[in-house]
Amino acid sequence: MAQVPQRFFDALAVRTWCGLSLAALGRAREEIDAINVYPVADGDTGTNLYLTVESAVAAVEAVFAAHEVDEAPRDGSEAPRDGAGGPSLADAVGAMAHGALIGARGNSGTILAQLLRGMAQVLAARSDNDHTAGHGLQRALRHAAASARQAVAHPVEGTVLTVASAAAEAAEGAGGDCAEVARAAYEGARAALAATPGQLAALERAGVVDAGGHGLVTVLAALVETFTGRAPVSVAAPHARVESAVEGQCAAEEGDGDGPAFEVIYLLEAEDAAVARLRQRLDALGDSLVVVGGDGLWNVHVHVDDAGAAVEAGVEAGRPYRIRITHFGHGDAHTTKAERPPRERAQRAVVAVVPGEGLAALYTEAGATTLLARPGEPPASGELVQAVRRAHAREVVLLPNDAELRHTAAAAAEQARTEGIRVALIPTRSAVQGIAALAVHESERRFDEDVVAMTSAAGATRHAEVTVAERQSWTTAGICQAGDVLGLIDGDVAVIGADVSQVAATVLDRMLSAGGELVTLVLGDEAPQSVADHLEARVREAYLAVDTVVYRGGRQGALLLVGVE
């Protein structure tokens, strides 16, 4: 089905482009992974690009959703249909850039994040009624290519940087509207991609084009579809010999066997001057250094032998977090001939998404493989797939522990099944339901029986949370103001108040009015211990047959999670 074309680069065009890019990268992911031989033949460029764009899409969708809530009428009348209340172009591109920055994965994903940020800086500055025509897109592509080169410590030709520069140059020569500029940029990028094997020896030996460049061509094809309504006839990489990926990786291993052992990635809150010093220090420690971002938030990517030193450098520069350290292990470009035997798969494992460090420790202690979801940073489907792989089991029980992760978890489960892993998704809506499910888990019984028991335990657990409203909004319990304490029962706002202990007590009373034998309380970092003490005392005095257990959840977003079984 043809896409409805956008005339200008406005907020809706940003949303459309991001969505089409994600879908296109999803289709091309395996092909891009297969031709990934530079700078490291670890076969994950397509996946990293997909995860980066998935994060951008989530951020853009959140902006549109926020405007829909803010503009919703409070008197029951219909909302205005002229679209005047939607996000601005600056809102949309800002969200796109920020989402890509915090979700960037790998070398190519980090560079793509900077390309999107470079475009956003130009597009957000436009003031002509939030509509940008072809000449604005030309400037955005030019600035994107330049800023991406500046972010890479040692730019190499024959990579995604070359493809981005070619796209910008071709766009400069195009006249007319956004559709013409996008088409010219795509054609220029595609021609440059075809020439990459002649610029990089590793690509020539493998007989493939650059994987990161192929990803960018895919994203530009989605840009063409955004403004024309149809994707280009062919978006496959010219002369990309996917079937030669194995021999290409072997060639890379022969040439790059002495490369760094670790990939280190982290987000960093730091000032510009500190980041300049950090670049120099990391450049001396390793290679493939890319530092992108600005305005106090950066994404740092580097390949090093001393991962600890790379993290310590970040600590000296500012506050690093979401630190990811990957060892270039079995089967990649830095593996020696003395390969370790593969680890035997376990029969069954539980994989759980948890909202805080305290709960992560609790789940891990109970034997689960955990994926930490920090406030405002839900995991992407690719991260869930990686967690399932990390569990290294033939059978996996997946606990998303969040209603909004249902579709993401379902997509991850489907992907894992295509890899031969038997996955059962239990639709847990809260971490307290996950705790109940994990409590009855028995790996020795039949898989189906175990899943039924865990599902039954989760379903029998009512869940609630106490949190603080971030802004004024309409809820099922009335209108709340920013700073109000909210009590949510089974996902719906049931109580609005000013005191945490009082709201929590009201929530607990309503839940126990229907009966219960065990109350689980999970306190967030910002919740005082007195809240738990108050609730425990209340249960002892008013509900004699009910037991209470209390955990510290860490930085989990909500002040308090409550479960009643």
Wavefront OBJ file of the C-alpha trace (Angstrom):
o trace
v 0.000 0.000 0.000
v 1.343 3.424 -0.966
v 2.253 5.854 1.800
v 0.427 9.213 1.843
v 3.196 11.662 0.855
v 4.185 14.602 3.058
v 4.719 17.970 1.339
v 6.964 19.612 3.928
v 9.384 18.550 6.619
v 7.059 19.187 9.539
v 6.352 17.256 12.738
v 4.138 14.709 10.982
v 6.851 14.098 8.387
v 9.347 13.415 11.194
v 6.975 10.887 12.710
v 6.339 9.235 9.345
v 10.033 9.086 8.458
v 10.998 7.549 11.790
v 8.295 4.893 11.506
v 9.191 3.990 7.927
v 12.907 3.880 8.796
v 12.273 1.452 11.640
v 10.180 -0.820 9.438
v 12.785 -0.736 6.650
v 15.655 -1.467 9.032
v 13.635 -4.317 10.486
v 13.409 -5.869 7.024
v 17.088 -5.211 6.218
v 18.544 -5.983 9.652
v 19.743 -9.520 8.939
v 21.255 -8.544 5.586
v 23.130 -5.622 7.156
v 24.322 -7.794 10.052
v 25.613 -10.363 7.560
v 27.891 -7.912 5.697
v 29.279 -6.276 8.864
v 33.079 -6.691 8.590
v 34.352 -3.215 9.523
v 35.514 -1.888 11.958
v 34.742 -5.145 13.795
v 33.212 -8.222 12.178
v 30.755 -8.806 15.012
v 27.657 -9.048 12.824
v 25.456 -6.582 14.689
v 25.411 -3.333 12.690
v 21.885 -3.877 11.398
v 20.629 -4.719 14.873
v 22.384 -1.696 16.386
v 20.911 0.652 13.791
v 17.457 -0.832 14.366
v 17.725 -0.334 18.145
v 18.934 3.246 17.678
v 15.995 4.156 15.438
v 13.567 2.241 17.654
v 14.584 4.531 20.527
v 14.070 7.576 18.290
v 10.608 6.350 17.279
v 9.612 5.831 20.923
v 10.666 9.387 21.792
v 8.750 10.914 18.875
v 5.627 8.886 19.659
v 5.831 10.031 23.278
v 5.805 13.685 22.138
v 2.727 13.121 19.985
v 1.003 11.204 22.794
v 1.754 13.999 25.272
v 0.182 16.586 22.984
v -2.907 14.420 22.520
v -3.317 14.257 26.313
v -2.623 17.962 26.830
v -5.106 18.992 24.124
v -7.874 16.584 25.122
v -11.075 18.494 26.076
v -12.127 18.155 29.716
v -15.866 18.694 29.156
v -16.550 15.588 27.056
v -16.785 17.480 23.758
v -14.897 16.418 20.653
v -11.305 17.506 20.244
v -10.494 20.008 17.490
v -9.753 18.327 14.169
v -7.512 20.901 12.540
v -4.315 19.503 14.085
v -3.402 22.897 15.544
v -2.568 21.394 18.908
v 0.052 18.929 17.645
v 3.771 19.126 18.356
v 5.952 21.610 16.534
v 8.727 20.633 14.158
v 11.245 21.597 16.861
v 9.468 19.316 19.358
v 9.475 16.360 16.963
v 13.054 16.607 15.702
v 14.290 17.317 19.221
v 12.634 14.138 20.450
v 14.001 12.180 17.485
v 17.556 13.352 18.175
v 17.316 12.766 21.925
v 15.781 9.324 21.509
v 18.496 8.277 19.070
v 21.193 9.670 21.366
v 20.119 7.762 24.479
v 19.375 4.597 22.505
v 22.426 4.576 20.207
v 24.124 1.185 19.891
v 27.476 0.353 18.370
v 29.727 2.399 16.134
v 27.236 2.908 13.296
v 24.290 3.514 15.602
v 26.212 6.214 17.438
v 27.135 7.910 14.153
v 23.515 7.696 12.952
v 22.438 9.368 16.198
v 24.786 12.262 15.436
v 23.485 12.490 11.871
v 19.941 12.805 13.201
v 21.077 15.332 15.793
v 22.802 17.391 13.093
v 19.628 17.442 11.027
v 17.565 18.339 14.092
v 19.762 21.343 14.884
v 18.982 22.869 11.492
v 15.336 21.846 11.279
v 14.530 23.017 14.809
v 15.840 26.483 13.963
v 13.305 26.933 11.166
v 10.616 29.476 11.995
v 8.474 29.509 8.841
v 5.317 28.164 10.508
v 7.031 24.864 11.381
v 7.239 23.873 7.701
v 10.579 23.249 6.022
v 10.860 22.991 2.248
v 13.588 21.467 0.065
v 16.260 24.084 0.766
v 15.888 23.505 4.517
v 16.340 19.756 4.039
v 19.472 20.437 1.982
v 21.009 22.450 4.818
v 20.004 19.812 7.344
v 21.715 17.013 5.386
v 24.856 19.109 4.925
v 25.102 19.952 8.627
v 24.388 16.327 9.578
v 27.266 15.000 7.477
v 29.670 17.618 8.826
v 28.735 17.093 12.474
v 29.053 13.305 12.163
v 32.610 13.662 10.832
v 33.479 15.931 13.728
v 32.181 13.349 16.201
v 34.522 10.608 14.931
v 38.087 10.834 16.240
v 39.670 9.469 13.049
v 37.246 9.532 10.078
v 37.778 6.748 7.550
v 36.610 6.856 3.934
v 34.517 3.989 2.663
v 32.262 4.079 5.732
v 28.893 5.563 6.643
v 30.628 8.967 6.842
v 31.460 8.780 3.130
v 27.903 7.803 2.294
v 26.501 10.660 4.396
v 28.785 13.205 2.699
v 27.785 11.936 -0.738
v 24.104 12.208 0.171
v 24.566 15.819 1.281
v 26.520 16.730 -1.864
v 23.920 15.173 -4.157
v 21.138 16.972 -2.284
v 22.897 20.305 -2.826
v 22.515 19.922 -6.571
v 18.799 19.152 -6.439
v 16.138 21.747 -6.932
v 12.519 21.793 -5.957
v 10.736 20.372 -2.960
v 11.615 17.897 -0.211
v 10.750 14.938 -2.446
v 13.340 15.954 -5.057
v 15.997 16.641 -2.429
v 15.349 13.348 -0.643
v 15.484 11.408 -3.903
v 18.774 13.052 -4.897
v 20.278 12.356 -1.459
v 19.244 8.712 -1.691
v 20.689 8.236 -5.172
v 23.935 9.949 -4.168
v 24.238 7.787 -1.070
v 23.512 4.625 -3.027
v 26.223 5.399 -5.573
v 28.711 6.149 -2.802
v 27.817 2.900 -1.060
v 28.566 0.918 -4.209
v 32.067 2.460 -4.259
v 32.957 1.645 -0.633
v 34.743 -1.674 -1.389
v 37.289 0.278 -3.431
v 38.007 2.548 -0.443
v 38.395 -0.003 2.359
v 40.573 -3.101 2.022
v 38.474 -5.098 4.530
v 35.373 -4.558 2.392
v 37.176 -5.418 -0.817
v 38.531 -8.684 0.646
v 35.062 -9.663 1.814
v 33.355 -8.528 -1.384
v 30.746 -6.472 0.485
v 29.768 -2.825 0.856
v 29.954 -0.989 4.170
v 27.240 -2.190 6.556
v 26.736 1.190 8.251
v 26.471 2.857 4.864
v 23.889 0.289 3.779
v 21.892 1.197 6.887
v 22.009 4.903 6.053
v 20.852 4.209 2.491
v 17.931 2.298 3.989
v 17.034 5.272 6.196
v 17.273 7.660 3.220
v 15.019 5.355 1.195
v 12.457 5.790 3.970
v 12.906 9.561 3.624
v 12.072 9.294 -0.073
v 8.954 7.283 0.768
v 7.951 9.908 3.317
v 7.813 12.649 0.659
v 6.797 10.672 -2.432
v 4.465 8.083 -0.965
v 6.466 5.202 -2.425
v 9.755 3.553 -1.538
v 12.483 3.519 -4.220
v 12.265 0.513 -6.505
v 15.314 -1.095 -4.895
v 16.911 -0.257 -1.598
v 19.250 -3.250 -1.532
v 22.925 -2.413 -1.353
v 24.557 -2.526 -4.800
v 26.922 -5.500 -5.110
v 26.393 -6.490 -1.461
v 27.507 -10.110 -1.385
v 25.656 -11.268 1.706
v 26.612 -14.861 1.035
v 30.285 -13.940 1.530
v 29.801 -12.707 5.080
v 31.555 -15.680 6.656
v 34.615 -15.415 4.445
v 34.542 -11.660 4.978
v 34.640 -12.093 8.717
v 37.510 -14.538 8.364
v 39.377 -11.972 6.274
v 38.771 -9.358 8.914
v 40.069 -11.698 11.584
v 43.279 -12.239 9.659
v 43.892 -8.524 9.338
v 42.622 -7.218 12.657
v 43.420 -9.956 15.160
v 45.326 -7.617 17.457
v 42.518 -5.096 17.886
v 41.033 -3.985 21.211
v 39.160 -6.564 23.264
v 36.168 -4.520 24.474
v 33.501 -2.187 23.181
v 32.537 0.400 25.807
v 29.439 2.593 25.455
v 27.887 4.932 27.998
v 25.763 8.029 28.306
v 27.595 10.906 29.964
v 26.399 14.076 31.660
v 29.320 16.485 31.335
v 30.388 19.970 30.268
v 31.908 20.635 26.834
v 35.408 21.310 28.206
v 35.441 18.028 30.123
v 34.304 16.121 27.026
v 37.148 17.637 24.987
v 39.637 16.262 27.530
v 37.789 12.931 27.555
v 38.167 12.603 23.777
v 41.939 12.987 24.064
v 42.188 10.438 26.843
v 39.998 7.821 25.154
v 41.779 8.343 21.834
v 45.002 7.324 23.563
v 43.341 4.250 25.100
v 41.814 2.684 21.997
v 40.176 3.172 18.597
v 36.780 3.554 16.895
v 36.169 6.544 19.154
v 32.878 8.344 18.560
v 31.524 10.958 20.967
v 28.164 12.456 20.004
v 25.669 14.769 21.666
v 25.834 18.163 23.307
v 23.976 20.431 25.725
v 25.337 18.461 28.649
v 24.385 14.939 27.444
v 26.728 12.753 25.374
v 26.924 9.223 24.040
v 30.438 7.794 24.196
v 31.603 4.807 22.120
v 35.135 3.367 22.019
v 36.983 0.072 21.485
v 39.645 -0.542 24.148
v 41.662 -3.242 25.885
v 41.167 -1.643 29.311
v 37.407 -1.205 29.741
v 37.831 -0.029 33.319
v 40.092 2.827 32.252
v 37.524 3.948 29.663
v 34.801 4.070 32.318
v 37.092 5.816 34.824
v 37.804 8.480 32.215
v 34.067 9.047 31.971
v 33.770 9.348 35.758
v 36.468 12.025 35.757
v 34.661 13.919 32.985
v 31.175 13.818 34.514
v 28.491 11.264 35.361
v 28.476 8.165 33.144
v 25.452 5.861 33.232
v 23.793 3.120 31.161
v 27.278 1.669 30.811
v 27.557 -1.241 28.371
v 30.759 -3.258 28.059
v 30.900 -5.946 25.370
v 33.754 -8.384 25.042
v 34.662 -9.196 21.455
v 34.466 -12.894 22.157
v 33.893 -16.105 20.271
v 33.677 -15.716 16.521
v 34.372 -11.997 16.102
v 37.247 -10.000 14.683
v 39.373 -10.122 17.815
v 39.107 -13.824 18.612
v 42.358 -15.751 18.728
v 42.703 -19.261 17.347
v 42.398 -20.656 20.885
v 38.626 -20.504 20.973
v 36.695 -21.412 24.112
v 34.200 -24.281 23.842
v 30.586 -23.089 23.723
v 28.774 -23.043 27.070
v 26.128 -25.741 27.477
v 22.559 -24.409 27.276
v 20.389 -24.608 30.371
v 17.034 -26.296 29.958
v 14.944 -23.388 31.272
v 15.388 -19.791 32.362
v 13.294 -16.822 33.438
v 13.979 -13.427 31.836
v 12.459 -10.415 33.582
v 12.335 -6.670 32.978
v 12.751 -4.888 36.315
v 12.362 -1.163 37.099
v 15.135 -0.675 39.676
v 18.506 -1.933 40.895
v 17.060 -3.316 44.127
v 14.524 -5.468 42.314
v 17.170 -6.515 39.795
v 19.231 -7.925 42.667
v 16.155 -9.667 44.101
v 15.216 -11.264 40.791
v 18.823 -12.279 40.088
v 19.078 -13.886 43.515
v 15.972 -15.894 42.639
v 17.709 -17.159 39.489
v 16.245 -14.872 36.815
v 18.131 -13.118 34.034
v 17.228 -9.447 34.388
v 17.009 -6.440 32.106
v 16.998 -3.120 33.951
v 14.432 -0.571 32.732
v 15.227 2.818 34.218
v 12.488 5.465 34.576
v 11.591 6.870 31.164
v 13.897 4.398 29.398
v 11.844 1.307 28.462
v 13.864 -1.451 26.767
v 13.569 -1.992 23.033
v 12.576 -5.341 21.562
v 16.165 -5.964 20.487
v 17.359 -5.574 24.072
v 14.798 -8.126 25.214
v 15.980 -10.540 22.524
v 19.563 -10.065 23.706
v 18.481 -10.794 27.294
v 16.801 -14.008 26.136
v 19.983 -14.999 24.319
v 22.036 -14.144 27.407
v 19.929 -16.551 29.466
v 21.320 -19.293 27.177
v 18.448 -21.707 27.676
v 16.309 -23.929 25.472
v 13.127 -22.720 27.186
v 12.520 -19.182 28.447
v 9.708 -17.658 30.480
v 9.541 -13.923 29.752
v 8.176 -11.467 32.346
v 7.789 -7.925 30.903
v 6.420 -6.550 34.219
v 4.847 -3.556 32.457
v 1.589 -3.323 30.508
v 3.171 -0.940 28.006
v 5.858 -3.512 27.154
v 3.349 -6.142 26.042
v 3.811 -5.584 22.301
v 7.566 -5.099 22.622
v 7.884 -8.342 24.584
v 5.678 -10.198 22.100
v 7.921 -9.073 19.224
v 11.012 -10.165 21.147
v 9.479 -13.554 21.938
v 8.618 -14.092 18.268
v 12.165 -13.214 17.219
v 13.645 -15.598 19.793
v 11.376 -18.389 18.583
v 12.787 -18.028 15.063
v 16.195 -18.763 16.636
v 14.969 -22.076 18.033
v 14.233 -20.940 21.588
v 10.934 -21.963 23.139
v 9.524 -18.788 24.721
v 6.415 -18.289 26.832
v 5.324 -14.719 27.502
v 3.492 -14.162 30.789
v 1.728 -10.765 30.536
v 2.819 -9.407 33.920
v 1.834 -5.748 34.300
v 3.957 -4.959 37.343
v 7.150 -6.158 38.995
v 5.124 -7.383 41.990
v 3.241 -9.755 39.686
v 6.606 -10.942 38.416
v 7.719 -11.625 41.994
v 4.611 -13.761 42.528
v 5.243 -15.676 39.312
v 8.892 -16.243 40.147
v 7.967 -17.531 43.618
v 6.146 -20.550 42.146
v 8.616 -21.210 39.312
v 9.935 -24.781 39.247
v 12.355 -25.621 36.449
v 12.044 -29.377 37.086
v 8.395 -29.681 36.032
v 7.092 -29.679 32.465
v 7.376 -26.345 30.687
v 3.637 -25.942 30.090
v 2.825 -26.756 33.715
v 5.399 -24.263 34.959
v 4.023 -21.518 32.690
v 0.442 -22.196 33.822
v 1.449 -22.034 37.500
v 3.421 -18.814 37.036
v 0.623 -17.225 34.985
v -1.941 -18.163 37.628
v 0.183 -16.674 40.438
v 0.716 -13.445 38.500
v -2.965 -13.169 37.606
v -3.990 -13.643 41.242
v -1.835 -10.724 42.324
v -3.455 -7.283 42.268
v -0.945 -4.521 41.718
v -0.762 -0.837 42.571
v 1.740 1.977 42.671
v 2.111 5.344 44.318
v 3.785 8.026 42.246
v 3.945 11.791 41.733
v 2.169 13.544 38.839
v 4.559 15.287 36.441
v 1.964 17.626 34.954
v -1.694 18.538 35.053
v -3.836 15.882 33.413
v -7.251 14.271 33.361
v -7.456 10.916 35.193
v -10.138 8.403 36.094
v -10.164 9.927 39.607
v -10.431 13.535 38.394
v -8.008 16.267 37.372
v -4.581 16.113 39.009
v -1.984 18.874 39.225
v 1.788 18.610 38.858
v 3.200 17.438 42.192
v 0.059 15.597 43.339
v 0.521 12.122 44.794
v -1.311 9.512 42.715
v -2.405 6.048 43.737
v -2.913 3.688 40.796
v -4.695 0.345 41.226
v -4.356 -2.169 38.391
v -3.123 0.617 36.132
v -5.882 3.174 36.752
v -5.622 6.270 38.945
v -7.820 5.616 41.976
v -6.598 8.180 44.521
v -5.285 11.756 44.255
v -3.790 13.351 47.353
v -0.973 15.376 48.860
v 0.553 12.980 51.412
v 2.398 9.814 50.347
v 1.522 7.794 53.463
v -2.173 8.713 53.320
v -2.497 7.911 49.619
v -0.618 4.615 50.090
v -2.861 3.654 53.023
v -6.018 4.405 51.042
v -4.750 2.341 48.119
v -3.889 -0.579 50.398
v -7.294 -0.495 52.123
v -9.115 -0.583 48.793
v -7.019 -3.515 47.599
v -7.466 -5.531 50.802
v -11.220 -4.888 50.845
v -11.456 -7.704 48.299
v -9.343 -10.019 50.482
v -5.733 -11.102 50.455
v -3.116 -13.158 52.276
v 0.189 -11.451 51.428
v 1.103 -7.802 50.834
v 4.321 -7.021 48.963
v 5.728 -3.491 49.279
v 8.584 -2.263 47.084
v 9.962 1.140 48.096
v 11.696 3.425 45.615
v 14.741 5.510 46.530
v 12.653 8.654 47.052
v 10.161 6.996 49.409
v 10.921 7.305 53.142
v 11.106 4.098 55.185
v 8.353 5.533 57.380
v 5.852 4.817 54.600
v 6.555 1.089 54.781
v 6.542 1.151 58.583
v 3.155 2.897 58.560
v 1.653 0.395 56.122
v 3.054 -2.638 57.966
v 1.548 -1.372 61.212
v -1.794 -0.778 59.483
v -1.870 -4.342 58.118
v -1.003 -5.803 61.546
v -3.765 -3.836 63.259
v -6.574 -4.095 60.704
v -5.876 -7.292 58.750
v -4.787 -9.967 61.227
v -4.453 -12.849 58.755
v -2.362 -10.920 56.213
v 1.464 -11.055 56.048
v 3.668 -8.242 54.734
v 7.065 -8.329 53.010
v 9.084 -5.206 52.159
v 11.827 -4.737 49.546
v 13.947 -1.777 48.508
v 13.548 -1.271 44.761
v 16.157 1.421 44.132
v 15.628 4.074 41.425
v 12.405 2.548 40.086
v 10.367 5.624 39.113
v 7.395 4.976 41.405
v 7.627 5.874 45.081
v 5.976 2.596 46.018
v 4.857 -0.626 44.335
v 2.172 -2.708 46.065
v 1.133 -6.285 45.430
v -1.698 -8.176 47.110
v -2.010 -11.940 46.728
l 1 2 3 4 5 6 7 8 9 10 11 12 13 14 15 16 17 18 19 20 21 22 23 24 25 26 27 28 29 30 31 32 33 34 35 36 37 38 39 40 41 42 43 44 45 46 47 48 49 50 51 52 53 54 55 56 57 58 59 60 61 62 63 64 65 66 67 68 69 70 71 72 73 74 75 76 77 78 79 80 81 82 83 84 85 86 87 88 89 90 91 92 93 94 95 96 97 98 99 100 101 102 103 104 105 106 107 108 109 110 111 112 113 114 115 116 117 118 119 120 121 122 123 124 125 126 127 128 129 130 131 132 133 134 135 136 137 138 139 140 141 142 143 144 145 146 147 148 149 150 151 152 153 154 155 156 157 158 159 160 161 162 163 164 165 166 167 168 169 170 171 172 173 174 175 176 177 178 179 180 181 182 183 184 185 186 187 188 189 190 191 192 193 194 195 196 197 198 199 200 201 202 203 204 205 206 207 208 209 210 211 212 213 214 215 216 217 218 219 220 221 222 223 224 225 226 227 228 229 230 231 232 233 234 235 236 237 238 239 240 241 242 243 244 245 246 247 248 249 250 251 252 253 254 255 256 257 258 259 260 261 262 263 264 265 266 267 268 269 270 271 272 273 274 275 276 277 278 279 280 281 282 283 284 285 286 287 288 289 290 291 292 293 294 295 296 297 298 299 300 301 302 303 304 305 306 307 308 309 310 311 312 313 314 315 316 317 318 319 320 321 322 323 324 325 326 327 328 329 330 331 332 333 334 335 336 337 338 339 340 341 342 343 344 345 346 347 348 349 350 351 352 353 354 355 356 357 358 359 360 361 362 363 364 365 366 367 368 369 370 371 372 373 374 375 376 377 378 379 380 381 382 383 384 385 386 387 388 389 390 391 392 393 394 395 396 397 398 399 400 401 402 403 404 405 406 407 408 409 410 411 412 413 414 415 416 417 418 419 420 421 422 423 424 425 426 427 428 429 430 431 432 433 434 435 436 437 438 439 440 441 442 443 444 445 446 447 448 449 450 451 452 453 454 455 456 457 458 459 460 461 462 463 464 465 466 467 468 469 470 471 472 473 474 475 476 477 478 479 480 481 482 483 484 485 486 487 488 489 490 491 492 493 494 495 496 497 498 499 500 501 502 503 504 505 506 507 508 509 510 511 512 513 514 515 516 517 518 519 520 521 522 523 524 525 526 527 528 529 530 531 532 533 534 535 536 537 538 539 540 541 542 543 544 545 546 547 548 549 550 551 552 553 554 555 556 557 558 559 560 561 562 563 564 565
